[in-house]
């Protein structure tokens, strides 16, 4: 099986930490967008069902793992196999300004869309505990 090795991406605090794990057969293509409110990650995972995907968050590391099975029709012999198959993994470290508890996902039309909201940068007024009567 052919295994693709790509250079890791690194843009500021954002980094691809996937590495070249020998247990991984392929890496889905990944596009990352930034808006003022969120980071948007789009993975190309055609033919992969939600049951075959696992998205986890640990600290500021987002891991997307899964498996794509491609069935060969009965009584057929494979002549050309270009579709990626087997286990895949992408691990992306996101900036500290992300709200990792607010991560949301959607799978449609062969794309896994992951939305990672940014924390508010607006100042937060902190109340002062105590009162004049307690002095």
C-alpha positions as CSV (number, residue, x, y, z in Angstrom):
1,X,0.0,0.0,0.0
2,X,1.2,3.5,-0.9
3,X,1.4,5.8,2.1
4,X,1.6,9.6,1.5
5,X,3.9,11.7,3.5
6,X,3.3,15.4,3.6
7,X,5.1,18.2,5.3
8,X,3.4,19.4,8.5
9,X,1.6,22.7,8.3
10,X,2.5,25.4,10.8
11,X,0.8,28.8,10.7
12,X,1.4,30.8,13.9
13,X,-0.1,28.9,16.8
14,X,-1.8,26.5,14.5
15,X,0.1,23.3,13.7
16,X,-0.4,19.9,12.1
17,X,0.8,17.3,14.6
18,X,-0.3,14.3,12.7
19,X,3.2,12.9,12.1
20,X,3.9,9.7,10.1
21,X,2.3,7.0,12.3
22,X,2.8,3.6,10.7
23,X,-0.6,2.5,11.8
24,X,-2.2,5.1,9.6
25,X,-2.9,4.3,5.9
26,X,-3.8,7.8,4.7
27,X,-4.5,11.4,5.7
28,X,-7.7,13.1,4.5
29,X,-7.2,16.5,2.7
30,X,-7.8,19.3,5.2
31,X,-8.7,23.0,4.6
32,X,-8.7,25.4,7.6
33,X,-10.4,28.8,7.5
34,X,-10.4,31.5,10.1
35,X,-13.2,34.0,10.6
36,X,-13.4,36.7,13.3
37,X,-15.6,34.3,15.4
38,X,-14.2,30.8,14.7
39,X,-11.8,28.4,13.0
40,X,-13.4,26.2,10.4
41,X,-11.8,22.8,9.6
42,X,-13.1,20.9,6.5
43,X,-11.9,17.3,5.9
44,X,-12.6,15.4,2.7
45,X,-13.8,12.0,3.8
46,X,-15.9,10.6,1.0
47,X,-17.6,7.3,1.7
48,X,-17.0,7.6,5.5
49,X,-20.0,7.4,7.8
50,X,-20.4,9.1,11.1
51,X,-20.0,5.7,12.8
52,X,-16.5,5.4,11.3
53,X,-15.4,8.8,12.6
54,X,-13.9,9.8,16.0
55,X,-13.3,13.4,16.9
56,X,-11.7,14.1,20.2
57,X,-10.3,17.2,22.0
58,X,-7.4,17.1,24.5
59,X,-6.2,20.5,25.6
60,X,-5.9,22.5,22.4
61,X,-5.2,19.4,20.3
62,X,-8.1,18.3,18.0
63,X,-7.8,14.7,16.7
64,X,-9.9,13.3,13.9
65,X,-9.5,9.5,13.3
66,X,-11.5,7.0,11.3
67,X,-11.6,4.3,8.8
68,X,-12.7,4.1,5.2
69,X,-13.6,0.8,3.7
70,X,-14.0,0.3,0.0
71,X,-15.8,-2.8,-1.1
72,X,-14.8,-4.6,-4.3
73,X,-17.9,-6.0,-6.0
74,X,-18.4,-9.7,-5.9
75,X,-16.7,-11.7,-8.7
76,X,-14.6,-8.6,-9.7
77,X,-10.9,-8.2,-9.7
78,X,-9.3,-4.8,-8.9
79,X,-7.5,-3.3,-11.8
80,X,-6.8,0.2,-10.6
81,X,-7.2,1.4,-7.0
82,X,-6.8,5.1,-6.4
83,X,-9.4,5.6,-3.7
84,X,-7.9,6.0,-0.2
85,X,-8.9,3.3,2.2
86,X,-8.0,2.1,5.6
87,X,-7.3,4.0,8.8
88,X,-6.7,7.7,8.8
89,X,-5.7,10.4,11.3
90,X,-5.3,14.1,11.5
91,X,-4.2,15.9,14.7
92,X,-4.3,19.7,14.7
93,X,-3.1,21.9,17.5
94,X,-5.2,25.1,17.6
95,X,-4.4,28.4,19.2
96,X,-5.1,29.0,22.9
97,X,-7.8,31.6,22.0
98,X,-10.1,28.7,21.0
99,X,-13.1,27.6,23.0
100,X,-12.4,23.8,22.8
101,X,-15.6,23.1,24.8
102,X,-17.7,24.7,22.1
103,X,-16.5,22.5,19.2
104,X,-19.2,21.3,16.8
105,X,-19.2,18.9,13.8
106,X,-21.3,18.2,10.8
107,X,-20.9,15.4,8.2
108,X,-22.5,16.0,4.8
109,X,-21.6,15.3,1.1
110,X,-18.3,13.6,2.0
111,X,-17.0,16.5,4.1
112,X,-16.6,16.6,7.8
113,X,-16.9,20.3,8.9
114,X,-15.6,21.1,12.4
115,X,-16.3,24.5,13.9
116,X,-14.1,25.7,16.7
117,X,-15.3,29.0,18.2
118,X,-12.9,31.6,19.5
119,X,-13.1,32.9,23.0
120,X,-14.5,36.4,23.4
121,X,-11.8,39.0,23.5
122,X,-14.1,41.5,25.1
123,X,-13.2,42.6,28.6
124,X,-15.2,40.9,31.4
125,X,-16.2,42.9,34.4
126,X,-15.3,40.9,37.6
127,X,-17.5,41.7,40.6
128,X,-15.8,42.5,43.9
129,X,-16.8,40.2,46.7
130,X,-17.7,41.7,50.1
131,X,-19.7,44.7,51.2
132,X,-19.4,47.7,53.4
133,X,-21.3,45.8,56.2
134,X,-18.7,43.1,56.4
135,X,-15.9,45.5,57.3
